Each structure stands twice: as C-alpha cells, then as structure tokens.
Amino acid sequence: MPILRSQEFVSANVSYTEHKLGAVDVNNDGKINSKEAKKLGDLADTFELFRIGRTSVDRSAFQTFYQSYVRVCAKSGALPTDLQDNYQNWLQA
C-alpha cells in the first residue's frame, strides 16, 4: 500500500459518506436498512460491522461513527481491512 495520505483521506470521506448514504436512503427516512446497505459499495463492509444486531441504523449515527473511525485509523497509519478498499478506491478516483 502506498504511503497513507491521512488528512486528505479523512477530509475526502466527509463528503463521500454524505453522498453515498444520501443516495441509498431511497425512502429518505434518515435510516439505512440492510437492503439499502447492499448498495453502499466500499462502505458496506464497515456498515455491516456497525449494524450488527440492528435491522436499520440512523444515517447520521453511522456517518459520525465512520468519520471518527477513519480519522483514528488514518492517524495510526494502519488501515484495517474494511478501510483498505475505501482507500484504494479513493486513490484511484
């Protein structure tokens, strides 16, 4: 993996998650259910870890969690498996 450009990656994830979550929340109820989550692409694996035990998740709660998670992992310099695909996709964008 190339050198982690953490601050850029963290910043890019703010608008990226807002866009992706908004696009899959088809009924615009502010919640993401398991059917909608299947359309999250590279966010789906992290979403499923966050969703364990729940049928749906508040969109803003996941966004807050995800952005904090990315920030902490990026700062550490080591991305867990569920974020490595997101980082590669971001680099290639």
C-alpha positions in Angstrom: 0.0 0.0 0.0 1.3 3.5 -0.8 2.1 6.0 1.9 -1.1 6.9 3.7 -2.2 10.4 2.9 -4.3 10.5 6.1 -5.5 14.1 6.3 -6.6 14.1 2.6 -8.3 10.8 3.0 -10.2 11.9 6.2 -11.4 15.1 4.5 -12.5 13.3 1.4 -14.5 10.8 3.4 -16.8 13.5 4.8 -18.4 14.4 1.5 -18.1 10.8 0.2 -20.1 9.3 3.1 -22.7 12.1 2.9 -23.2 11.4 -0.8 -23.3 7.6 -0.5 -25.6 7.5 2.4 -28.0 10.0 0.8 -28.0 8.0 -2.4 -29.0 4.7 -0.8 -31.6 6.2 1.7 -34.3 5.8 -1.0 -37.3 6.4 1.3 -35.5 9.4 2.8 -36.3 8.4 6.4 -32.8 9.1 7.7 -32.2 5.3 8.3 -30.3 2.8 6.4 -31.6 -0.8 6.4 -29.9 -4.0 5.3 -31.4 -3.8 1.8 -30.3 -0.2 1.3 -26.8 -1.0 2.7 -26.1 -3.5 -0.1 -25.8 -0.5 -2.4 -23.2 1.2 -0.3 -20.3 -0.2 -2.3 -17.0 0.0 -0.4 -18.8 1.3 2.7 -20.9 -1.8 3.0 -18.4 -3.9 5.0 -17.9 -1.2 7.6 -21.6 -0.6 7.7 -22.3 -4.2 8.4 -19.9 -4.2 11.3 -21.6 -1.1 12.7 -25.1 -2.6 12.1 -24.6 -5.9 14.0 -27.8 -6.7 15.9 -29.9 -4.0 14.4 -32.3 -4.1 11.4 -31.6 -0.4 10.5 -29.2 2.3 11.5 -29.6 6.0 11.8 -27.8 7.6 8.9 -26.2 10.4 10.9 -25.1 7.9 13.6 -23.3 5.8 11.0 -21.8 8.9 9.4 -20.4 10.2 12.7 -19.0 6.8 13.6 -17.5 6.2 10.2 -15.8 9.6 10.1 -14.3 9.1 13.6 -13.3 5.6 12.7 -11.5 6.7 9.5 -9.8 9.6 11.4 -8.5 7.3 14.2 -7.3 4.6 11.8 -5.7 7.0 9.4 -3.9 8.8 12.2 -2.5 5.5 13.4 -1.1 4.9 9.9 -2.5 1.4 9.6 -5.8 0.9 7.9 -7.9 -2.2 8.9 -9.1 -4.5 6.1 -12.5 -2.9 5.8 -10.9 0.5 5.1 -8.2 -0.6 2.7 -10.6 -0.9 -0.2 -12.0 2.5 0.5 -8.5 4.0 0.5 -7.6 2.2 -2.8 -10.8 3.5 -4.4 -10.1 7.0 -3.2 -6.5 6.9 -4.6 -7.8 5.7 -8.0 -10.6 8.4 -8.2 
